[in-house]
Amino acid sequence: MAVQMNAVRTQLPLVLGETRVDGKAYEFHPAQVQGEWVPEQTLFLDNQIYQGQAGFDVLMPIRLAGTNINVLVNRGWVAGSGDRSRLPGVVTPQGMQRITGFIRERTPRVGSVGIEARNGIVWSEVTPAAFAAWAGFSVQPLVLYQTSVAEDGLIRDWPSPGSGADRNRGYAVQWFAMALVTAALWGYYGIRGKKKDDKVT
């Protein structure tokens, strides 16, 4: 599977335009797009771990030049601040941009924790259809993972196909969530037990 995916990614890039491209059929295929960023419709993909640090993937549409069609782009990873009420700032280049990358049908699900959870512009997973409904405009049915260089401070160190990195990230999130639940239960029953002891004495 990984060999086939890597073989696809060595092909010439698709030039994305007004013709719909099936993200599932072109999974991991290289592609390029030219247009302008639409920063007002930015989403942050939650629970993304890079080198042991929690953060977000930044997803932003780019409007194709001379059309009303948009392509949803995963621009890269940014570290979180530790305060979830304060999202990190994102530098967005102005004017016409040429972006290259590879196609995914959607963002991978991160384990089974918080599937389809949304907190404003922080989502636990993103599909083109869900994004289009939220943004109120047309998008290509795919997500373009950017690989081209840009002076924006974002990290685009994407895992290789079949590497298991997405699965491992999902496991990390699941274990973290279970640890939190366990700690909460221990605290709850500890306090409850103490209250019972106090009543007995």
N, C-alpha and C positions, 0 to 999 in steps of 0.2 A: 504493500500500500504506500509506504513512504517513498519507495523508489519511483512508483508511478507518479506520485504528487510532485516529486522533485523534477521528474522528466517534463511534466506539464509546465513547471515554472521556468524552464529554459526556453520555451517557445517565444516567438515574437509577441509583444504586448498588443492586446486589443485596444483600439481607440474608442473610448466610450462616447456615444453621441445620443441622438434621440431614439434610435432603435433599441428596444428593450433587450437586455442581456440577462439570461437566466443564471442567477448566482450559483444555483446548485449544479447546473450543467458545466459551469466554468470555474468550479471551486479550485483555488490556488493558481489559476491562470494569471499571468502578468497582464496588467492593463495600465492605460494612462488616460488622463483627463485634463482638459484645459478649461479654466473658468475662474470665477471669483468666489472667495469664501463668504459664507453667510453666518457670521459669528453669533447673531441673535438667536440661532437655533442650535446652540451647543448642548450636548449631553455629556455627562460623566459616567463612565462604566465603573461600577463600584467593585470593591474587593479584588483589586488587581495587585499582585505581589511581584516585585522585581528585586532580586538579590536580597530577599528577606525583609524588604521594606514595603509597607502598605501604601497604596496610592490609587490612581484612577487612569483609565484610558480615556482620551479626549476624542469624542466623536462630533464631527462638524460637517454639514453639507457644503458642497461646492456647486455653484450654479454654472451649468455648461454655457459657454460663450454663445450668444445669439439665440438662446432657447429659454424655456421655462422649466427645463428638466434639471433635477439635482442628483448628485451622487453623494451618498453618505460615506464619509472618509473617517477611518480610525487613524488619527494623526499621530498617536503615540502615547507614551506613558508619562505621567507626572506624579511626583510624590505628594502624599497627603500631609497636612499640617499637624495632624493629631487632634484637631478640633473640627469635627464633622460639620459644624455650622459655618465654617469658613473654607470655601472651596479655593483651590489654588488658582492664581492668575495664569492666563494663557496668552502668549504673544501670537498674534495673527497677522501674517504679511498682507499688505493691501495690494489692490490691483489684480491684473490677470496673472494666474498661476498655472504652471504645468506640473501636475502631480503624477508620479508613477508609483505602482505598488502591485499587490496581488489581490485577487478576488476571494472573498468569503461569502457564503450564503447569508450569514448572520454572525453576531458575536457568539462565541462558544458559551454554553451554560457553565456557570461556576458551581459544580456539585449540585446539590439539591437544596441549598440554603437560600432562601429569599428569592425563589424563582418569580420573575415578573414583578418583583417589588419595585416600587417607584417612590422616591422622596423628592418631589420637585423635578430638578434636572439631573438627579442622581438615580440611575437605573441599575438593576442587577443583571439585565440582559437587554439586548437591542436587536430587533428585527427591522428590516426596511419597511415592512407594512405598518408596524406599530409606530415607527418614527414618522412615516408619512401622515398617519392619522393624527398624531400629536402636533406636527409642524403645520399641517394644513396645505401641503403642496406635494407635487408629484416627485417621486424619486425612482431611480433605477432599482430593480429588485436584487440588490447586492450591497455588500460593504467592501469598500476598497481600503486595504491596509497599506498605508503609505510607507514606501521604502526610500523615496527620494530625499535628498538632504535639504534641510531648511534651518535657518537661524531662528529657531523658536524655543530652544531649550527642552524639547520633548525627546524622549528616548524611544527609538524604534528598533529595539533588539528583539525581533519577533522569534518565537520558538520555531524550530524546523518542523515540517509536517511529520507526524508520527513519532515525535520525540517524547510524547507523554507529558509535556510541560503543562498543557491546559488541564489535563486530568490531575496532575500533582497540585496545581494551584487550587483546584476544586477541593481536593482532599484537605489541603491546608486550611481553607476557609471552614470546611465542615468540622474539623477537629477544634478549631478556634471557637466556633459557635457552641459545640458540645461542651467545651471547657467552661464557657461562660454560663451555660445552663446548669452544669454540675455545681459550679461555685454558688450560683443563686439558690439552688435547692439546699445545699449544705448550710448556707446562711439562714434560709427560711426555717428549716427544721431545727437548726441550732438554737435560734431565737425562740422558736415555739417550745422546744424542750426545756429551755431555761425558764420560761414563764411557768410551765407546769411544775417544775421543781420549786420555784418560788411560792406557788400556791400551796404545795404540800407542806413546806416548812412554815 
